[in-house]
Amino acid sequence: MTDWKNPPRLFIPGPVKVNDDVLQELARPTLGHRGKEYAQLHSETVGMLKEILFTNQNVFLSTSSASGIWEAAIRNCVGFDETVLSVCCGAFSDKWVTIVKNCGRAVEELKVEWGRPTTAEMIDQRLAAGKYSAITLVYNETSTGLTNPVYEISKMMKQKYPEILIFVDSVSAMVGLPLHFDELGWDVTFASVQKAFAIPPGLAVAVVSSRALEKSKDVPARGYYFDFQQFAKSNEKNQTPTTPNIPHIMALNYQCKKLLAEGMENVWNRHRAMGDFVRSWAKEKFALFCDDKYASNTLTTVKNTRAVNVAELINTLQQKHNTIFGNGYGKLKEQTFRIAHMGDISIEDLKELLAWIDEELD
């Protein structure tokens, strides 16, 4: 039986491993969430996130998974008489469609084969043929290990469709990949802290543009927990609308200080170096699932060209080394496997993991 009190070291695509210094931040005495001490923590953390994400707009801290902000984007910024275009290239981009439908809004899909990118040209062609109020994208598709060319897409959108709101799932991209929110012209993006922030699950970071916030004023039935208007009012007082996950915000504050001290260019370069290292191994031993040009710097999806029993291999590494990586997601299970290289994972960690996999393959 697995001992949950001695959890394995995680190289799955999230949660990823959390270092002891971060865990210590979670163990600090708590604060009253309406007191001046929390307001100072909130203000400082949001201020650093604005620097990290290159924005002067609204940063909200949500005590939820990132999935909550999927719903928030739709319920706050899309009217019941409007249509959303969801660009689908994998399991998580597909989930945007489910969210839109479950919120009672109309949605159309632009589908590409899993492992292929969604390009500016594809999106331009589809937008020119229909009338949409918003578009949903995934920056980094966690199921396929593919990074979409979001800077090219965003440039095209600003030039040709400036009136269309842009909602972007950055769950496995934020911090690990470049994200200049204001330059990109996005309206809502978000991530959970258990990915490249390297904090346990339980908190989401959302960035919301001023025009999205303005749009939400006139959208009915926004709900209660994820109402952007309430988030904005609370943010003015350096608070959250409902009780926040204070220990996680303490850990986030700590990680933000480390990120800014390192410098975001250096953070992105570090992730790129880890991605290059794992991709080099994957191409030598197996193959990449997606084109190298679009391969992610936060996780690698490896094509199982050797038909190894992935579940058995993962179990063996857990039993021998108390370490696990990820099987393929959804329909890609056993056809692929996934190795995370984000957050506080290091090259040395990855060398050890890949050496253990090699031992089992030889």
PyMOL commands that set and color helices and strands:
alter all, ss='L'
color gray80, all
select helices_A, chain A and resi 20-26+36-52+67-77+91-102+120-128+150-160+181-184+210-216+228-235+246-262+264-285+292-294+310-321+330-332+347-361
alter helices_A, ss='H'
color red, helices_A
select strands_A, chain A and resi 9-11+58-62+83-88+106-111+134-138+140-141+146-147+165-169+188-192+204-208+287-288+299-303+323-327+336-340
alter strands_A, ss='S'
color yellow, strands_A
deselect
rebuild
show_as cartoon
